């Protein structure tokens, strides 16, 4: 997958899993790192933003 493909995630809803929870997030931005892509995520309910490895986010509606 290329950065161009990953850019399609901008503005989309995703799900992250942590400690037995599934959290709904929005992806407002992506960035390219050496051999990886990070997503900037923010919760759909609540506050805050954080950069996270793109592999940790399942974009809703994307088939792999």
VOBA-1610 file (N, C-alpha, C; in pm, whole numbers, padded with zeros to 5 digits, always signed):
BEGIN
Unk+00085-00118+00000Unk+00000+00000+00000Unk+00089+00124+00000Unk+00056+00223-00080Unk+00137+00344-00091Unk+00077+00455-00006Unk+00155+00563+00010Unk+00103+00678+00085Unk-00021+00733+00018Unk-00026+00730-00115Unk-00144+00775-00187Unk-00267+00694-00148Unk-00250+00563-00135Unk-00360+00477-00090Unk-00399+00512+00053Unk-00299+00531+00139Unk-00326+00562+00279Unk-00394+00698+00295Unk-00367+00792+00204Unk-00431+00924+00210Unk-00583+00912+00201Unk-00630+00803+00140Unk-00775+00782+00129Unk-00839+00760+00266Unk-00758+00732+00368Unk-00810+00713+00504Unk-00847+00845+00570Unk-00794+00957+00519Unk-00821+01087+00580Unk-00970+01115+00578Unk-01023+01149+00697Unk-01164+01180+00711Unk-01253+01059+00736Unk-01195+00940+00732Unk-01273+00817+00748Unk-01277+00774+00894Unk-01374+00690+00925Unk-01386+00633+01059Unk-01303+00506+01067Unk-01242+00484+01183Unk-01165+00363+01206Unk-01195+00308+01344Unk-01142+00190+01370Unk-01158+00124+01500Unk-01018+00086+01548Unk-00988+00116+01675Unk-00867+00063+01736Unk-00909-00026+01852Unk-00827-00126+01878Unk-00853-00217+01990Unk-00744-00200+02093Unk-00784-00184+02219Unk-00689-00170+02328Unk-00751-00220+02457Unk-00680-00305+02527Unk-00724-00358+02657Unk-00868-00411+02655Unk-00904-00481+02548Unk-01036-00541+02539Unk-01145-00445+02491Unk-01109-00321+02461Unk-01207-00224+02412Unk-01187-00200+02263Unk-01297-00173+02194Unk-01291-00125+02057Unk-01335+00021+02060Unk-01249+00109+02012Unk-01275+00253+02020Unk-01290+00308+01879Unk-01399+00381+01857Unk-01426+00444+01728Unk-01346+00574+01719Unk-01274+00590+01607Unk-01190+00708+01586Unk-01212+00764+01447Unk-01169+00888+01427Unk-01165+00953+01297Unk-01018+00977+01264Unk-00982+00966+01136Unk-00844+00987+01091Unk-00837+01122+01017Unk-00791+01229+01084Unk-00782+01358+01016Unk-00655+01378+00932Unk-00551+01293+00952Unk-00426+01312+00878Unk-00345+01183+00878Unk-00255+01170+00782Unk-00161+01059+00777Unk-00021+01115+00753Unk+00081+01039+00796Unk+00219+01080+00767Unk+00301+00956+00736Unk+00399+00975+00650Unk+00487+00867+00610Unk+00611+00867+00698Unk+00643+00750+00753Unk+00767+00729+00826Unk+00849+00628+00748Unk+00970+00605+00791Unk+01055+00508+00724Unk+00987+00371+00726Unk+00944+00322+00612Unk+00881+00191+00595Unk+00749+00176+00670Unk+00682+00284+00704Unk+00555+00275+00776Unk+00472+00401+00752Unk+00345+00391+00786Unk+00255+00506+00779Unk+00187+00519+00914Unk+00183+00642+00964Unk+00113+00671+01089Unk-00018+00742+01058Unk-00118+00717+01142Unk-00245+00790+01133Unk-00256+00881+01255Unk-00301+01003+01233Unk-00341+01088+01343Unk-00486+01050+01371Unk-00517+01012+01494Unk-00653+00971+01526Unk-00709+01057+01638Unk-00841+01072+01636Unk-00914+01138+01744Unk-01040+01058+01768Unk-01084+01048+01893Unk-01203+00969+01922Unk-01328+01035+01863Unk-01426+00954+01822Unk-01551+01011+01772Unk-01631+01074+01886Unk-01608+01028+02008Unk-01668+01089+02128Unk-01555+01111+02228Unk-01542+01231+02274Unk-01433+01264+02367Unk-01339+01365+02304Unk-01221+01380+02363Unk-01125+01481+02318Unk-00987+01421+02305Unk-00903+01486+02227Unk-00764+01449+02214Unk-00731+01394+02076Unk-00601+01398+02044Unk-00549+01343+01919Unk-00416+01277+01950Unk-00382+01173+01874Unk-00254+01104+01891Unk-00215+01039+01759Unk-00084+01037+01732Unk-00032+00963+01618Unk-00016+00817+01658Unk-00056+00726+01568Unk-00051+00583+01597Unk-00012+00509+01468Unk+00055+00397+01484Unk+00093+00315+01369Unk-00032+00278+01290Unk-00030+00299+01161Unk-00145+00273+01077Unk-00197+00130+01083Unk-00109+00035+01115Unk-00152-00105+01124Unk-00242-00130+01244Unk-00246-00038+01339Unk-00329-00056+01458Unk-00472-00006+01439Unk-00497+00056+01323Unk-00630+00113+01296Unk-00696+00035+01184Unk-00816-00016+01209Unk-00895-00082+01105Unk-00994+00021+01052Unk-00977+00060+00926Unk-01066+00159+00866Unk-01199+00094+00832Unk-01307+00152+00878Unk-01441+00099+00857Unk-01473+00101+00707Unk-01515-00016+00656Unk-01555-00026+00516Unk-01443-00069+00421Unk-01320-00080+00469Unk-01210-00128+00385Unk-01198-00277+00397Unk-01188-00346+00285Unk-01161-00489+00288Unk-01013-00509+00263Unk-00955-00607+00330Unk-00811-00632+00317Unk-00787-00763+00250
//
